[in-house]
């Protein structure tokens, strides 16, 4: 599913225009991003948790060339699905 598909579904089910559903989704995702930048956890009950983690320096080998390269430490977003989501997906 792409974002455009999601926007159409939200517009239809919430009786919104596509423009309004786009604004709502963009605001929702933007607020999650802002919270992660601040280092906060975003907990969506029944769905899961987003958090920012620090990743250490890591040496990797590029398979095509065999060249060794160091990926510098950085922050990355991680998602942990909630119990209800895991159960639903598992079937």
C-alpha positions in Angstrom: 0.0 0.0 0.0 1.3 3.4 -0.9 0.6 6.7 0.8 -1.8 7.7 -2.0 -3.9 4.5 -1.4 -4.0 5.3 2.3 -5.2 8.9 1.6 -8.0 7.6 -0.7 -9.2 5.2 2.0 -9.1 7.8 4.8 -10.9 10.3 2.6 -13.7 7.8 1.8 -14.1 6.3 5.3 -13.8 9.6 7.2 -16.0 11.5 4.6 -13.2 14.0 4.0 -11.8 15.5 0.8 -8.5 14.1 -0.5 -6.9 17.4 0.4 -8.1 17.2 4.0 -7.1 13.6 4.4 -3.6 14.4 3.0 -3.3 17.3 5.5 -4.3 15.1 8.4 -1.9 12.3 7.4 1.0 14.7 6.8 0.4 16.4 10.2 0.2 13.0 11.9 3.5 11.8 10.3 5.2 15.1 10.9 4.4 15.1 14.6 5.8 11.6 14.9 9.0 12.8 13.1 9.3 15.8 15.4 9.0 13.6 18.5 11.7 11.3 17.3 14.0 14.2 16.5 13.5 15.3 20.1 14.4 11.8 21.3 10.9 10.9 22.5 9.1 7.6 22.2 5.9 7.6 20.2 3.5 4.9 21.6 0.4 4.1 19.7 -1.7 1.8 21.8 -2.6 -1.4 20.0 -0.3 -0.6 17.1 3.3 -0.1 18.3 6.1 2.1 19.4 8.4 4.3 17.4 11.7 5.3 19.0 15.1 6.9 18.0 18.2 4.8 18.6 21.9 5.6 18.4 23.8 3.3 16.0 27.6 2.9 16.6 30.3 3.1 14.0 30.3 -0.1 11.9 32.7 -1.5 9.4 31.1 -3.0 6.3 32.5 -4.7 3.2 31.0 -3.7 -0.2 30.4 -7.1 -1.9 30.9 -5.9 -5.4 34.3 -4.4 -4.9 35.5 -6.0 -1.6 36.2 -2.6 -0.3 36.0 -2.0 3.4 34.1 1.1 4.5 33.2 2.6 7.9 29.6 3.8 8.4 29.7 6.5 11.0 27.6 6.5 14.1 24.2 8.1 13.6 20.6 8.0 14.9 17.9 5.9 13.3 14.2 5.3 13.7 13.0 1.9 14.9 9.5 0.5 15.2 8.4 -2.2 17.5 4.9 -3.6 16.8 2.4 -3.9 19.6 0.9 -7.1 20.8 -2.4 -6.5 19.0 -0.6 -5.8 15.7 1.6 -8.8 16.0 -1.4 -11.0 16.8 -3.4 -9.6 13.8 -0.5 -10.1 11.3 0.3 -13.5 12.6 -3.3 -14.6 11.9 
